[in-house]
């Protein structure tokens, strides 16, 4: 017939497959669901320990939401220090299986030049730890492993991020697991690993 196809009016993004770097951005909720999930896990953790979440952690979750509400730009302000500390605490103290929301937030934060520069200049760059604990281990839950790949991909969003990985000798620990995962049976894992 002469009718219009139902998909003709869909607005589809232009894909720039051959542009580098490959960046996984979020055009959706800007991390709101991940902040909420992190808050829920944090509250549960403190309830299990019989403690209250420290004010700094509560403030850091609010500050993460506020920070991510503004799209990344070269002149974005620096992320508040409490947010860096909260993410570091999660990665240091929580089991890898619970890292999903923190990794999702980190992959978004790496799109912001000041955050990328901070981690590039810091001895506390979490990317090598994430690669060792999530990418190189077959027992890592698939959702966490995929988010870790997103982080590894977005570390290259700004030149200093990728340069720091190589400069500090972490290139092999980040890239070798990605090479192995490029042959993974799961399509999303395979494609993201290949992008890294």
Order of alpha helices (4+ residues) and beta strands (2+ residues): alpha-alpha-alpha-alpha-alpha-alpha-alpha-alpha-alpha-alpha
